[in-house]
Every structure is written in structure tokens, then in C-alpha cells.
């Protein structure tokens, strides 16, 4: 079955960096676009970044220039490098894949940006 497992979250000071990972299994990872989403307390889950199977990327305006999405198809893993973190980046971060009309989500990893 499809499984997505996020890791790498934690507490970081404003201006700091973190790298999130999403380990995928149960499907042909290299064939599918993948996305990172985030959800802050009391807010909707919003798309952060998108990467196609061939490596093209799209970013939300709020993170463009600070975050970098990437993938390693040999390791079935997607990454989100986050630099210049701000307090407003605090959220639970999720990875997602859409396969045959169904969304699959990971369990999420908490990122807290605070001094």
C-alpha cells in the first residue's frame, strides 16, 4: 500500500534552516508528481511546493526564494530545504501524492520557528 513518512521537523530559531524528508513506498515514486503542504493551527492546509516526475517545480509565493523542493528517485524520497525561516512558517508539514483519483498523505512533521 502507499505510504508516505515525513521526518526532519523540529524547533528552529528565526532565520534558521531545516530540511524535511518524505520517504515513499508502495508505488512507482519516479512516475508521480509530489507536493509539500503545511497546516498552521486554526488554518487550512495549503500547498507549499510541487515537483513533477521530471523535476520541474512550483512554489507558493510565501516561500519562493527561501524553500527548495527536490527528489531522489533512487531513494524514493522527496525533500524540502527550508532557509531563512520565519515565525509564520510554523506549521505541520505534510507530503502528498495523488494516484488514480485518490490523495495519499503522510502523518506530518511539526516545524516550529521561535526564539
C-alpha positions as CSV (number, residue, x, y, z in Angstrom):
1,X,0.0,0.0,0.0
2,X,1.0,3.6,-0.5
3,X,3.0,5.0,2.4
4,X,4.5,8.4,3.0
5,X,6.6,9.1,6.0
6,X,7.8,12.7,6.8
7,X,10.8,13.5,9.0
8,X,13.2,16.3,9.9
9,X,10.9,18.7,11.7
10,X,11.8,20.4,14.9
11,X,12.3,23.7,16.7
12,X,14.5,26.3,14.9
13,X,15.2,30.0,15.5
14,X,14.0,32.7,13.1
15,X,16.5,32.9,10.2
16,X,17.5,29.2,10.6
17,X,17.2,26.3,8.3
18,X,15.7,22.8,8.3
19,X,15.5,20.0,5.7
20,X,12.4,17.8,5.7
21,X,12.3,14.4,4.1
22,X,9.4,12.3,2.8
23,X,10.1,8.6,2.3
24,X,7.7,7.0,-0.1
25,X,6.8,3.3,-0.7
26,X,4.1,1.2,-2.3
27,X,4.0,3.0,-5.7
28,X,6.4,3.9,-8.5
29,X,7.8,7.0,-7.0
30,X,9.6,8.2,-10.1
31,X,6.4,8.3,-12.1
32,X,4.4,10.8,-9.9
33,X,4.4,14.4,-9.1
34,X,4.7,15.1,-5.4
35,X,3.8,18.0,-3.1
36,X,4.5,19.5,0.3
37,X,1.7,21.1,2.2
38,X,1.5,22.8,5.6
39,X,-1.2,23.5,8.1
40,X,-0.9,26.0,10.9
41,X,-3.2,25.9,13.9
42,X,-6.6,27.1,13.1
43,X,-5.8,27.4,9.4
44,X,-6.4,25.4,6.2
45,X,-3.8,23.1,4.7
46,X,-2.0,25.0,2.0
47,X,0.3,23.9,-0.8
48,X,3.9,24.9,-0.2
49,X,5.8,23.3,-3.2
50,X,5.2,21.0,-6.1
51,X,7.7,18.8,-8.0
52,X,6.9,16.9,-11.2
53,X,8.2,13.5,-12.0
54,X,10.8,15.2,-14.2
55,X,11.9,17.7,-11.6
56,X,10.0,20.9,-12.6
57,X,9.0,22.9,-9.5
58,X,6.3,25.3,-8.4
59,X,6.3,27.3,-5.1
60,X,3.8,29.2,-3.1
61,X,4.6,32.9,-3.2
62,X,5.2,33.0,0.6
63,X,8.1,30.6,0.3
64,X,9.6,31.3,-3.1
65,X,13.3,32.1,-2.8
66,X,13.6,30.5,0.7
67,X,12.4,26.9,0.2
68,X,13.7,24.3,-2.3
69,X,11.8,21.1,-3.2
70,X,13.8,18.2,-4.6
71,X,13.6,14.5,-5.1
72,X,15.9,11.5,-5.3
73,X,14.1,8.8,-7.3
74,X,16.8,6.3,-6.5
75,X,15.9,6.7,-2.8
76,X,12.2,7.1,-3.3
77,X,12.5,10.3,-1.2
78,X,11.4,13.9,-1.6
79,X,12.9,16.8,0.3
80,X,12.1,20.3,1.4
81,X,15.1,22.5,2.2
82,X,13.8,25.5,4.2
83,X,16.1,28.5,4.7
84,X,15.5,32.0,6.3
85,X,12.7,30.5,8.4
86,X,10.1,32.9,9.8
87,X,7.6,32.5,12.7
88,X,4.9,32.3,10.1
89,X,6.4,29.1,8.7
90,X,5.4,27.3,11.9
91,X,3.1,24.5,10.9
92,X,2.7,20.8,10.5
93,X,4.2,19.9,7.1
94,X,2.8,17.0,5.0
95,X,3.8,15.3,1.8
96,X,1.2,14.2,-0.6
97,X,0.8,12.1,-3.8
98,X,-2.2,11.9,-6.0
99,X,-2.7,8.4,-7.6
100,X,-5.7,7.2,-9.7
101,X,-8.0,9.8,-8.2
102,X,-7.0,9.5,-4.6
103,X,-4.9,11.6,-2.3
104,X,-2.4,10.0,-0.1
105,X,-0.9,11.9,2.9
106,X,1.9,11.3,5.3
107,X,1.4,11.7,9.1
108,X,3.1,15.1,9.1
109,X,6.1,16.6,10.8
110,X,6.0,19.7,13.1
111,X,8.1,22.7,12.3
112,X,8.2,25.4,15.0
113,X,10.1,28.6,14.3
114,X,10.6,30.5,17.6
115,X,13.3,32.3,19.5
